[in-house]
Amino acid sequence: MGKLSFFEKIFLKLPHSLIYNLYRFFRSKEFNKKQEERKIIVKGKEKYSLKGFDDNECIFIHIPKAGGVSLALNLFGNLGYGHRPIYKYLYIFNQKEFKKYFKFTFARNPWDRLVSAYFFLKAGGFHKEDAEWYEMHLSKYKDFEDFVLNWVNEDNIYKGIHFIPQYEFITINSKVAVDKIYKIEEFNNSVKEINEVLNKDILLTHENKSKREKDYRTYYSSKTQKIVEEVYKKDILLFGYSFSDTSHKSEI
């Protein structure tokens, strides 16, 4: 997932029903495959499935490094449909379904998320591709500070899905398209609300934890703090985060 092309931006300005039908007609093979995936029950920590979305009448937008693995495994028994942005679901669900389903996500303090993503990949990531990506792009940086000073910028963050700004996953035509944005820092209370909305009884387990100190602020200098503030300014504004807010400590 990278930045949207000019064509994609124009395409997404069309009415949902037209987007859905055009995709069904011109990408019939892909469309039919996704519709079949909605019928298949798949369980496992490395499996992906759309069926849980239909079973629970919800669309979970899994922003990387924002607690989504724990939630998906407990809610769906698998990883849901991965790190797909919300506009991708316009091609899968028709207008009635998309409107009806409860669309939600979890966001995370951008400074904390960057620390988590860096150490997650440094430790090998989730699979072989993560480890290879780290080796190719980040292994030359001696530590987190070196990484922020010399790699983190508005272009590079689109080269790895774990660093793409969070707003890119939940907006369509610059407008938030989910019904609810929860925060990983309020994870336990958020899950209680999700249980009520979906009539579920999710039991939490902590999955996919990165190896780092709990307080993300200890990794930053004033200079690296400012770099992240500038690069992720849209996330910071949209989700209402600040660097020094001590209430924004991750619960998982």
Secondary structure, 3 states (H helix, E strand, C coil): CCCCCHHHHHHCCCCHHHHHHHHHHHCHHHHHHHHHHCCCCCCCCCCCCCHHHHHHCEEEECCCCCCHHHHHHHHHCCCCCCCCCHHHHHCCCCHHHHHHCEEEEEECCHHHHHHHHHHHHHCCCCCHHHHHHHHHHCCCCCCHHHHHHHCCCCCHHHCCHHHCCCHHHHEECCEECCCEEEEHHHHHHHHHHHHHHHCCCCCCCCCCCCCCCCCHHHHCCHHHHHHHHHHCHHHHHHHCCCCCCCCCCCCC
